């Protein structure tokens, strides 16, 4: 499993494993396991989120599916030709991603949506392995600062050389890193991330892939 990008049986983080067990007792119909990446295995566009949401990916088993954070994301994926539908409702709907894949820096639901550093570091091997699968000339979009830093760590680069900033672009050799504020309910409700801002980031990603 040293080159694996995902392990559905992983319980390497005791706090997360125990928390998932507790959540599963409260919500027996929920997925409550590490959430796998979703999309095109050969994609040139990889979106990296933070972690599964309690009533979204942790419930459905698919990243950004079934909660508020996925609403704007899938709208933009559809608008720019990466998704066959503008809404993702369940893991068994007929939505298909084209030249795009969605993953998370941390594959398991963390308490209060806040993984600790050790958990991010433990899961970083999966992200590093996934980044190595990307074709030359790919684009990776980091949704939020934690995802951005996890990507930089996965490449064994210096954090100080690659600062997170909304719409910032970083050249990382085999691929380019494009930053965006996370499409969380908090960010969209407060106006930190507007639809227009998110649309512009996706327009940038599409342009980068076409060059």
N, C-alpha and C positions, 0 to 999 in steps of 0.2 A: 504493500500500500504506500510505498515511499513516494511514488509519483502520482498518487490519486488526487483528483480535484474535489472529491466528496466521499464521505463515508456515512451511510445512513445509520450505522450502528455506533457511531462515535459517542463515547461518554468520557472524553478526556478531561473535561472541565467539570469537576464535582458540583460546583454551585449551579451550573446550567442544567446538568443532568438531573439533579434533585428538584430543581424548579420545574422542569418539564414534567417530571413524575407528578408533582403536586398539581400542576395545571391540568394534566390529563385526568386526575381524579375529579376535578371540578367540572371539566368539560370532556367527558369521555368520547364525544364524537369528533373532537379536534384531532388534527394530524399529530402534533406534539412530538416531533422528532427533528433531527437536523434537516433543514430544507435544501433540496438540491438546486443547482443552477437550472435555469429554464431557457430554452431557445435553440438556435441553430448551432450545432456542434462545431461547424467550420466558420463561425461568424467572424467578421472583421470589426464589429462594434460590440464591445463588452461594457455593460453598465454595472457598476459596483455600488451596492447600497450598504447600509450599516448592518442590520440584523433583521430577522423576521419580526413582524408585528404580532402582538397577542391575538387579535381577532382577524388578522389578515393572513399572512403566509403561514403562521403557526396553526391557523385553523384549516386552511385550504391545502397546504403543502406545496404552494407555488409562490415565488417571490412577488411581492407587491400585488397580490391577488386577494380581493375581498375586503380591502380597507381603504381609508381615505387617501393614504399616500400613493396608492396605485392609480387613482382616478386621473390625475393630471399626467402622470407618466405614460399610461397607455393611450391617452388622447394624443400625446405628442408622438409616440411610436407609430400610431396609425397615420397621423397627419404627414409624417415624413417617410412613409412607405416601409417601415420596419415591421409593422403588425397588420394582420388581416382584419382586425376588429379594434374599435376604439375603447372597448370596455372588457376588462378581465374579471369574471365573476366566480369561476371555480377552476380547479385543476383539470377537470374533464370537459370543459367547454371546447369549442373547435378553433379557438384562437391559435394562430401560428405566427411565430416570429421569423423574419427573413433577414439574414445577414446580421443578426443581433442575438445576444444572449444576456440574461440578467443573472447576477450572482450577488452574494453578500460577503462582506468582510468577516462576519461571524455567522455561522450557519444555524445556530440555535437561538431561540427566544431568550433574551436576558431579562431579569427583573427590572421593571421600570424602563425598559428599552435602553438600558445602560450597561453594556459589557465592561468589565474591568480590563486593565492592561494585560494581565496574564492570559485572559480568555482571548483577547484579540491576537496576542502573540501565538498562542497554541493553535488557533485556527489559521494563522498566516501561511502555514505550509501548504494548505489546500489552495489558497489564493495564489501563492507563488507558482505552484504547479499549473494552475489554470492559465495564468499569464503566459507561461511558456508555450501553451498550445496555440497562441494567437498567430495568425499569418503576419508576415512582414507588411508594414504599412497600416496596421490596425489602429483604431481609436478606442481608448478606454475612458469612459466618463465616470468620475467619482462623484457620488451624491453625498456631499458633506465632507467636513474636515477629517473625521475618523476614517472614512473610506479612503480618502486621499492619502493619509499617513500610512494606512495599511498597505497600500499599493507601493509607496516608496520603500517601506520596510521590506516588502516581499522581493524587491529588486536589490536589496542590500545597498541602497543609496543613502546619502546624508539628507536628513530632513531639512536642515538649514538651507540646503541648495534648492529646495523645491517647496515654496510656500503656497499653501492653499489660498485661492481667491476665486470668487465667482467669475466664471467665463475665462479664467486663466488657462493658457495652453503651455504644456511642458513637453519638450522633446526628450524621449526616453529610449532612443535607439531604435528598437524594432517597432515601437508604436509611440503614438502621442497620447498624452494624458490631458483630458479636458475636464476642468472642475465646474461643479454647479452646487449651489445650495441644495440641500435635501428637500424633496417635495413633500415634506411632512405637513400634517394639519397645522401645527404651530407656525411654520414658516409661511404657508400660504394664507392662513387667517390673519397674520400680523402684517402681511405685505412684504416681508423680507424677500420672498420669492413670488413674483407675479407670473401670470400666464405668459405675458409678453417676454419676460426675462427668460423663462424656461424655453419658450419657443425659439428665442434667439440662440440659446445654447445648442438646441437640436439642429437649427439651421447651420450653425458652425460645424457641428459633427458631420452633417451630410456633405457639406462643402469639403471638409478635410478628407472624407472617404472618396470623393470624386477626383481629387487631385492626384 
